[in-house]
Amino acid sequence: MLYKMGNVFENSKFEIEVNGLKVVVIEHTLRDQQIFRLVFDDNRAPLVITSAKTWAGEVWTSIPQGRQKEAELFGKEISKHLKT
Protein backbone atom coordinates (compact mmCIF):
# COMPACT_ATOMS: atom_id res chain seq x y z
CA MET A 1 0.00 0.00 0.00
CA LEU A 2 1.26 3.47 -0.79
CA TYR A 3 1.31 6.29 1.69
CA LYS A 4 -0.80 9.35 0.81
CA MET A 5 -3.99 8.02 -0.71
CA GLY A 6 -6.47 10.38 -2.28
CA ASN A 7 -10.12 9.45 -2.64
CA VAL A 8 -12.66 9.31 -5.43
CA PHE A 9 -13.60 12.95 -4.99
CA GLU A 10 -10.20 14.52 -4.47
CA ASN A 11 -7.29 12.75 -6.07
CA SER A 12 -3.85 14.23 -5.68
CA LYS A 13 -1.91 15.86 -8.47
CA PHE A 14 1.79 16.62 -8.23
CA GLU A 15 4.88 17.02 -10.37
CA ILE A 16 8.11 15.06 -10.37
CA GLU A 17 11.30 15.62 -12.32
CA VAL A 18 13.45 12.76 -13.60
CA ASN A 19 16.68 13.47 -15.47
CA GLY A 20 15.43 16.95 -16.38
CA LEU A 21 12.06 15.65 -17.63
CA LYS A 22 9.02 17.17 -15.91
CA VAL A 23 6.13 14.78 -15.34
CA VAL A 24 2.66 15.66 -14.02
CA VAL A 25 1.32 12.79 -11.92
CA ILE A 26 -2.41 12.42 -11.30
CA GLU A 27 -3.52 9.86 -8.74
CA HIS A 28 -6.74 7.91 -9.23
CA THR A 29 -8.42 5.25 -7.12
CA LEU A 30 -10.17 2.46 -8.98
CA ARG A 31 -11.79 -0.35 -6.98
CA ASP A 32 -9.42 0.23 -4.07
CA GLN A 33 -6.41 0.16 -6.40
CA GLN A 34 -4.21 3.23 -6.54
CA ILE A 35 -3.18 4.09 -10.09
CA PHE A 36 -1.23 7.01 -11.49
CA ARG A 37 -1.55 8.76 -14.86
CA LEU A 38 1.68 10.40 -15.97
CA VAL A 39 1.72 13.27 -18.46
CA PHE A 40 5.15 14.13 -19.85
CA ASP A 41 6.43 17.53 -21.00
CA ASP A 42 8.29 15.97 -23.96
CA ASN A 43 5.08 15.05 -25.83
CA ARG A 44 5.39 11.27 -25.41
CA ALA A 45 2.13 9.39 -24.85
CA PRO A 46 0.73 9.52 -21.30
CA LEU A 47 1.47 6.49 -19.13
CA VAL A 48 -0.76 4.78 -16.55
CA ILE A 49 1.03 2.78 -13.85
CA THR A 50 0.31 0.97 -10.60
CA SER A 51 2.36 -0.82 -7.98
CA ALA A 52 2.05 -4.28 -6.49
CA LYS A 53 3.72 -6.14 -3.65
CA THR A 54 5.43 -9.38 -4.69
CA TRP A 55 7.91 -11.78 -3.13
CA ALA A 56 10.60 -9.57 -4.70
CA GLY A 57 9.24 -6.39 -3.07
CA GLU A 58 7.33 -3.52 -4.64
CA VAL A 59 7.10 -3.57 -8.43
CA TRP A 60 5.62 -1.02 -10.80
CA THR A 61 3.86 -1.95 -14.01
CA SER A 62 2.21 -0.12 -16.87
CA ILE A 63 -1.46 -0.45 -17.77
CA PRO A 64 -1.68 -1.92 -20.33
CA GLN A 65 1.64 -3.74 -20.15
CA GLY A 66 4.41 -2.84 -22.56
CA ARG A 67 6.13 0.17 -20.99
CA GLN A 68 7.63 -1.67 -18.03
CA LYS A 69 10.98 0.15 -17.98
CA GLU A 70 9.25 3.53 -17.82
CA ALA A 71 6.84 2.24 -15.16
CA GLU A 72 9.73 1.12 -12.93
CA LEU A 73 11.71 4.34 -13.42
CA PHE A 74 8.87 6.75 -12.77
CA GLY A 75 7.24 4.54 -10.15
CA LYS A 76 10.35 4.71 -7.97
CA GLU A 77 10.24 8.51 -8.16
CA ILE A 78 6.54 8.51 -7.23
CA SER A 79 7.31 6.30 -4.22
CA LYS A 80 10.00 8.76 -3.10
CA HIS A 81 7.58 11.67 -3.48
CA LEU A 82 4.82 9.94 -1.52
CA LYS A 83 7.14 9.09 1.36
CA THR A 84 8.10 12.72 1.91
Contacts in CASP RR format, 6 or more apart in sequence:
PFRMAT RR
TARGET T0000
AUTHOR 0000-0000-0000
METHOD contacts of the structure
MODEL  1
MLYKMGNVFENSKFEIEVNGLKVVVIEHTLRDQQIFRLVFDDNRAPLVIT
SAKTWAGEVWTSIPQGRQKEAELFGKEISKHLKT
1 34 0 8 1.000
2 34 0 8 1.000
2 51 0 8 1.000
2 79 0 8 1.000
2 82 0 8 1.000
3 82 0 8 1.000
3 83 0 8 1.000
4 12 0 8 1.000
4 82 0 8 1.000
5 27 0 8 1.000
5 29 0 8 1.000
5 34 0 8 1.000
6 12 0 8 1.000
6 27 0 8 1.000
6 29 0 8 1.000
7 29 0 8 1.000
8 29 0 8 1.000
11 26 0 8 1.000
11 27 0 8 1.000
11 28 0 8 1.000
11 29 0 8 1.000
12 26 0 8 1.000
12 27 0 8 1.000
13 24 0 8 1.000
13 25 0 8 1.000
13 26 0 8 1.000
13 27 0 8 1.000
14 24 0 8 1.000
14 25 0 8 1.000
14 81 0 8 1.000
15 22 0 8 1.000
15 23 0 8 1.000
15 24 0 8 1.000
15 25 0 8 1.000
16 22 0 8 1.000
16 23 0 8 1.000
16 25 0 8 1.000
16 74 0 8 1.000
16 77 0 8 1.000
16 78 0 8 1.000
16 81 0 8 1.000
17 23 0 8 1.000
18 73 0 8 1.000
18 74 0 8 1.000
18 77 0 8 1.000
21 40 0 8 1.000
21 41 0 8 1.000
21 42 0 8 1.000
22 40 0 8 1.000
22 41 0 8 1.000
23 38 0 8 1.000
23 39 0 8 1.000
23 40 0 8 1.000
23 41 0 8 1.000
23 74 0 8 1.000
23 77 0 8 1.000
24 38 0 8 1.000
24 39 0 8 1.000
24 41 0 8 1.000
25 36 0 8 1.000
25 37 0 8 1.000
25 38 0 8 1.000
25 74 0 8 1.000
25 78 0 8 1.000
25 81 0 8 1.000
26 36 0 8 1.000
26 37 0 8 1.000
26 38 0 8 1.000
26 39 0 8 1.000
27 34 0 8 1.000
27 35 0 8 1.000
27 36 0 8 1.000
28 34 0 8 1.000
28 35 0 8 1.000
28 36 0 8 1.000
28 37 0 8 1.000
29 35 0 8 1.000
33 50 0 8 1.000
34 50 0 8 1.000
34 51 0 8 1.000
35 48 0 8 1.000
35 49 0 8 1.000
35 50 0 8 1.000
35 63 0 8 1.000
36 48 0 8 1.000
36 49 0 8 1.000
36 50 0 8 1.000
36 75 0 8 1.000
36 78 0 8 1.000
37 46 0 8 1.000
37 47 0 8 1.000
37 48 0 8 1.000
38 46 0 8 1.000
38 47 0 8 1.000
38 48 0 8 1.000
38 49 0 8 1.000
38 74 0 8 1.000
39 46 0 8 1.000
40 46 0 8 1.000
40 47 0 8 1.000
47 62 0 8 1.000
47 67 0 8 1.000
47 70 0 8 1.000
47 71 0 8 1.000
47 74 0 8 1.000
48 62 0 8 1.000
48 63 0 8 1.000
49 60 0 8 1.000
49 61 0 8 1.000
49 62 0 8 1.000
49 63 0 8 1.000
49 70 0 8 1.000
49 71 0 8 1.000
49 74 0 8 1.000
49 75 0 8 1.000
49 78 0 8 1.000
50 60 0 8 1.000
50 61 0 8 1.000
50 63 0 8 1.000
51 58 0 8 1.000
51 59 0 8 1.000
51 60 0 8 1.000
51 61 0 8 1.000
51 75 0 8 1.000
51 79 0 8 1.000
52 58 0 8 1.000
52 59 0 8 1.000
52 61 0 8 1.000
58 79 0 8 1.000
59 72 0 8 1.000
60 71 0 8 1.000
60 72 0 8 1.000
60 74 0 8 1.000
60 75 0 8 1.000
60 76 0 8 1.000
60 78 0 8 1.000
61 68 0 8 1.000
61 71 0 8 1.000
62 68 0 8 1.000
62 70 0 8 1.000
62 71 0 8 1.000
END
